[in-house]
């Protein structure tokens, strides 16, 4: 006799207790139906945020390319020593893109271009703007050095000294030059012993630095001997035969 598969009869109880998946789908459908305006608004808001994010990314990428190209062109004019034209281009960059890295860096180049045109007051103002806006140590050191030059040209030696001291306190590539400028200004102000002390410190702290020759020559001109070597030679005793 053929066997038949037992057939489960669906009862009213089964209809009243659907499985979890059906319950979840039904609940989601009910929620959407009951909160359709809110769901639509949320979806639209999310889409808007995505579009805004994509748009901003494209905008900033395009803006950065524009700034880089303009800065490159201004740098080429600056390298040709066409300082007046370069100043105009750097000023435009700094004014149009103050929130960008290259826009702020334009202030440093603008100050230097003014110095090259013998306009120390204008240079001082732009260099101070850069120092107020940018905290990158290497660029700050350069700006402080040029600020010292501007203040010297204006006859404000106290502020020039302060700028050189701040530049010398930054452990970057121009630290030796900042020390030399500080020593030179100290001698210019009539403090011979102070200048000698700075030059001797330079030789002690940078015995093999590029500034060694300048510091040694300055000490000779000031009538002072150079300091003892930082690493005095040791006598080697040979064993007796």
ABEGO torsion letter per residue (X at the ends): XBBBBBBBBBBAAAAABBBAAAAAAAAAAAAAAAAAAAAAAAAAAAAAAAAAAAAAAAAAAAAAAAAAAAAAAAAAAAAAGBAAAAAAAAAAAAAABAABAAAAAAAAAAAAAAAAAGBAAAAAAAAAAAAAABABAAAAAAAAAAAAAAAAAAGBAAAAAAAAAAAAABBBAAAAAAAAAAAAAAAAAGBAAAAAAAAAAAAAABAABAAAAAAAAAAAAAGBBBBBBABBBBBBBBBBX
